[in-house]
Amino acid sequence: MTPTKFLVLVYRMPTKPTAGRVAVWRLLKKAGAVYLQDSVCVFPDLTRVRRELEPVLERIDDKNGSYHLLPLRKLGTEEAEKIVALFRDQASKHYLEIVEDCEVNFVKEIEFEHFRQNYTYEEAEEIRMEFEKLCTWFDRVRDRDWFDAPHRTEARDWLKRCERMLEGFEAKVFERHGKGEAKDGDAKTRLRALPSVHEGAAANEA
């Protein structure tokens, strides 16, 4: 369901120490905020968003800050479109960052390890961890993509491509070490099953 109402958060934090201000900013961005200007941000007015904001607002209070959380009920069409565009642009940029990370870092890393023929369990596990981080990042962005931003499908397709490359690399590892060094069962256990990007996407959209 596409949100039609919004919240605006106006807050103030002590200038010192800066760590408190940065921590609040990070938490608000993690919750999906888009900033209109310094210390003024907007969220969709959703129950789960309000729930996520509660500990952030408590943190502002604990750090001797202040805030106003105000509902925006009657936005004109033009203003509503501006706010929606901010959310779409933010999510779209994150999707493109995921694409870039897949293309520039993940794919190149696997190609390099193939070139070195570095087919070890340790390397496979390290690459798997990087892939899982990308999947977690995608899930987090998609969970905050309230307005169907561009490049979501592109990011998901790159994750699927990375998944196939990872599976191919793991197959090489099993081919090399599954004979002799380890029993089949041991090798399969060490190369544990990876949650499918397809399954993750389907679960998010359910």
C-alpha positions in Angstrom: 0.0 0.0 0.0 1.4 3.3 -1.1 1.5 5.9 1.8 -0.6 9.0 1.3 0.2 10.8 4.6 3.5 12.0 6.0 5.2 13.0 9.2 7.7 15.8 9.5 10.3 15.7 12.3 12.0 18.9 13.4 14.7 18.3 16.0 17.6 20.0 17.6 20.7 18.4 19.1 23.5 20.0 21.2 26.4 21.0 19.0 28.8 19.1 21.3 29.6 16.3 21.3 29.1 15.7 17.6 28.8 12.0 18.1 25.3 12.4 19.4 24.2 14.4 16.4 25.8 11.9 14.0 24.2 8.9 15.8 20.7 10.5 15.5 21.3 11.3 11.8 22.3 7.8 11.1 19.3 6.3 12.9 16.9 8.6 11.1 18.5 7.7 7.7 18.2 4.0 8.6 14.5 4.5 9.2 14.1 6.0 5.7 14.1 9.7 6.4 14.5 12.2 3.6 15.8 15.6 4.7 14.2 18.9 3.6 17.0 20.8 5.4 19.3 20.4 8.4 17.4 18.7 11.3 14.1 18.7 9.3 13.1 15.4 7.8 10.0 13.6 6.4 8.7 10.1 6.8 5.6 8.3 5.5 3.0 8.2 8.3 2.9 4.5 8.9 2.5 2.5 12.1 5.8 0.7 11.7 7.7 3.9 10.9 6.3 5.5 14.1 7.4 2.5 16.0 10.9 2.7 14.6 11.1 6.4 15.5 10.3 5.9 19.1 13.8 4.9 20.2 15.3 7.6 18.1 13.1 10.3 19.8 14.1 8.8 23.2 17.7 9.2 22.2 17.2 12.8 21.3 15.7 13.4 24.7 18.4 11.5 26.5 21.1 13.6 24.8 19.4 16.9 25.9 17.9 17.6 22.5 14.4 18.5 21.5 12.0 17.6 18.7 8.5 18.1 17.2 6.9 15.2 15.3 4.1 16.7 13.3 1.6 15.1 10.9 1.2 16.5 7.4 -2.4 15.9 6.5 -3.4 18.3 3.7 -0.6 18.6 1.1 -1.3 20.0 -2.2 -0.7 17.8 -5.2 2.4 19.6 -6.2 4.0 19.4 -2.7 3.0 15.8 -2.3 4.7 15.0 -5.6 7.8 16.8 -4.5 8.1 14.7 -1.3 7.4 11.4 -3.2 10.1 12.4 -5.7 12.6 12.8 -2.8 11.8 9.3 -1.5 12.0 7.7 -5.0 15.3 9.5 -5.7 16.8 8.4 -2.5 15.9 4.7 -3.0 16.9 4.8 -6.6 20.4 6.0 -5.7 20.8 3.2 -3.2 19.8 0.6 -5.8 22.4 2.1 -8.2 25.0 1.9 -5.5 24.1 -1.8 -5.0 24.5 -2.3 -8.8 27.9 -0.6 -8.8 29.1 -2.7 -5.8 28.0 -5.9 -7.6 29.7 -4.9 -10.9 32.8 -3.2 -9.6 33.6 -5.1 -6.5 31.8 -8.5 -6.2 32.1 -9.6 -9.9 35.7 -8.5 -10.2 36.6 -10.3 -6.9 35.3 -13.6 -8.2 36.9 -13.2 -11.6 40.2 -12.5 -9.9 39.9 -15.5 -7.6 39.1 -17.7 -10.7 42.2 -16.2 -12.3 44.3 -17.2 -9.3 42.5 -20.5 -9.0 42.2 -19.7 -5.3 39.5 -22.4 -4.7 39.5 -22.6 -0.9 36.8 -22.9 1.6 38.0 -19.8 3.3 37.8 -17.7 0.1 34.3 -19.2 -0.7 33.1 -18.2 2.8 34.5 -14.7 2.5 32.8 -14.2 -0.8 29.6 -15.6 0.5 29.7 -13.1 3.4 30.1 -10.2 1.0 27.1 -11.5 -1.0 25.0 -11.8 2.0 25.8 -8.2 2.9 24.7 -7.1 -0.5 21.4 -9.0 -0.1 20.9 -7.5 3.4 21.5 -4.0 1.9 19.0 -4.7 -0.9 16.4 -5.9 1.6 16.8 -2.8 3.7 16.5 -0.4 0.7 13.5 -2.3 -0.7 11.8 -2.2 2.8 12.1 1.6 2.6 11.1 1.9 -1.0 7.5 3.0 -0.4 7.0 4.5 -3.9 8.4 1.9 -6.3 11.7 3.7 -7.1 13.5 3.1 -10.4 16.4 0.6 -10.6 15.0 -2.0 -8.2 14.7 -4.7 -10.8 18.2 -3.8 -12.1 19.7 -4.2 -8.6 17.8 -7.5 -8.1 19.0 -8.8 -11.4 22.6 -8.1 -10.5 22.2 -9.9 -7.2 20.9 -12.9 -9.1 23.9 -12.7 -11.4 26.2 -12.5 -8.4 24.5 -15.5 -6.8 25.1 -17.6 -9.9 28.7 -16.6 -10.0 29.1 -17.5 -6.3 27.5 -20.9 -6.9 29.9 -21.5 -9.7 32.8 -20.6 -7.6 31.6 -22.9 -4.8 31.2 -25.7 -7.3 34.9 -25.3 -8.2 35.8 -25.4 -4.5 33.8 -28.6 -4.0 35.2 -30.1 -7.2 38.8 -29.5 -5.9 38.3 -30.4 -2.2 35.3 -32.7 -2.3 37.5 -35.5 -3.5 40.1 -36.8 -1.1 40.5 -33.9 1.4 37.0 -34.1 2.7 34.1 -36.5 2.5 31.2 -35.3 0.4 29.0 -34.7 3.4 31.7 -32.6 5.1 32.3 -30.5 2.0 28.6 -29.9 1.5 28.2 -28.8 5.1 31.1 -26.3 4.8 29.6 -24.9 1.6 26.2 -24.4 3.3 23.1 -23.5 1.3 22.7 -19.9 0.4 19.3 -18.2 0.7 18.1 -17.5 -2.8 17.7 -14.0 -4.0 14.5 -15.2 -5.7 13.1 -16.4 -2.4 14.1 -13.3 -0.5 12.5 -11.0 -3.1 9.3 -13.1 -3.1 9.1 -13.0 0.7 9.5 -9.2 0.8 6.7 -8.7 -1.8 4.3 -11.1 0.0 
